[in-house]
Amino acid sequence: QRNLRYTTVYETAMADSLKSMALQGMGVAWVPRLSVVNELERGELAICGGPQWFVPQEIRLYRCALVRKAAIRLLWRKLEGGLGSVE
């Protein structure tokens, strides 16, 4: 089995920019599935590799502990209790 050789052409945290580069044929892009659902359905993009290439993602929220606004406290309590309805 040969080792994969690659060159990083473009790096950004913006999934849409990476998707655009992939759609232009510039290479492969590691992006959240949600950002490419339509392109996958239309056959414009294809998933490379198998499940071993999938990367679990963890999202964390941070806030300034000094902010005392009621709306922020309410949102934070809702998030701590499980998302449910945040409205």
C-alpha positions as CSV (number, residue, x, y, z in Angstrom):
1,Q,0.0,0.0,0.0
2,R,1.4,3.4,-1.0
3,N,1.4,6.4,1.3
4,L,-0.8,9.3,0.5
5,R,1.1,12.3,-0.7
6,Y,-0.6,15.6,-0.5
7,T,-0.1,19.3,-0.6
8,T,-2.2,21.7,1.4
9,V,-3.4,24.4,-1.0
10,Y,-5.8,26.3,1.1
11,E,-6.8,26.4,4.8
12,T,-9.7,28.2,6.4
13,A,-12.2,27.6,9.1
14,M,-15.0,28.7,6.7
15,A,-16.7,25.5,5.4
16,D,-18.3,27.4,2.5
17,S,-14.9,28.5,1.2
18,L,-13.6,24.9,1.4
19,K,-16.8,23.6,-0.3
20,S,-16.3,26.2,-3.1
21,M,-12.7,25.1,-3.7
22,A,-13.8,21.4,-3.9
23,L,-16.6,22.3,-6.3
24,Q,-14.1,24.0,-8.6
25,G,-12.1,20.8,-8.7
26,M,-9.2,22.1,-6.6
27,G,-9.0,19.0,-4.4
28,V,-10.7,17.6,-1.4
29,A,-12.2,19.4,1.5
30,W,-12.9,18.3,5.1
31,V,-16.2,20.0,5.9
32,P,-19.3,19.3,8.1
33,R,-21.8,17.1,6.2
34,L,-24.5,19.6,6.9
35,S,-22.7,22.2,4.7
36,V,-22.7,19.9,1.6
37,V,-26.0,18.0,1.9
38,N,-27.5,19.6,-1.2
39,E,-24.3,19.2,-3.3
40,L,-24.1,15.5,-2.3
41,E,-27.8,15.0,-3.3
42,R,-27.2,16.6,-6.7
43,G,-24.1,14.6,-7.3
44,E,-21.9,17.6,-7.4
45,L,-19.7,16.3,-4.6
46,A,-18.9,12.8,-3.4
47,I,-17.7,11.5,-0.1
48,C,-14.0,10.4,-0.2
49,G,-12.8,7.4,1.8
50,G,-14.9,5.4,4.3
51,P,-16.1,5.9,7.8
52,Q,-12.5,5.8,9.1
53,W,-12.1,9.3,7.6
54,F,-15.1,10.7,9.4
55,V,-14.1,13.0,12.3
56,P,-16.4,13.5,15.3
57,Q,-16.8,17.1,16.1
58,E,-17.4,18.7,19.5
59,I,-18.9,22.1,19.8
60,R,-18.5,24.2,22.9
61,L,-20.1,27.4,23.9
62,Y,-18.3,30.1,26.0
63,R,-19.6,33.3,27.5
64,C,-18.1,36.1,29.5
65,A,-18.9,35.3,33.2
66,L,-19.1,39.1,33.9
67,V,-22.1,39.7,31.6
68,R,-25.2,39.8,33.8
69,K,-27.9,40.4,31.2
70,A,-31.2,38.6,31.9
71,A,-31.5,37.3,28.3
72,I,-28.0,35.8,28.5
73,R,-28.7,34.2,31.8
74,L,-32.0,32.7,30.5
75,L,-30.3,31.3,27.4
76,W,-27.5,29.8,29.5
77,R,-29.9,28.1,31.8
78,K,-31.8,26.7,28.9
79,L,-28.6,25.4,27.4
80,E,-27.5,23.8,30.6
81,G,-30.8,22.1,31.0
82,G,-30.7,20.6,27.5
83,L,-31.6,22.5,24.3
84,G,-35.3,22.0,24.0
85,S,-36.8,25.3,23.0
86,V,-34.5,28.3,23.4
87,E,-37.1,30.9,22.3
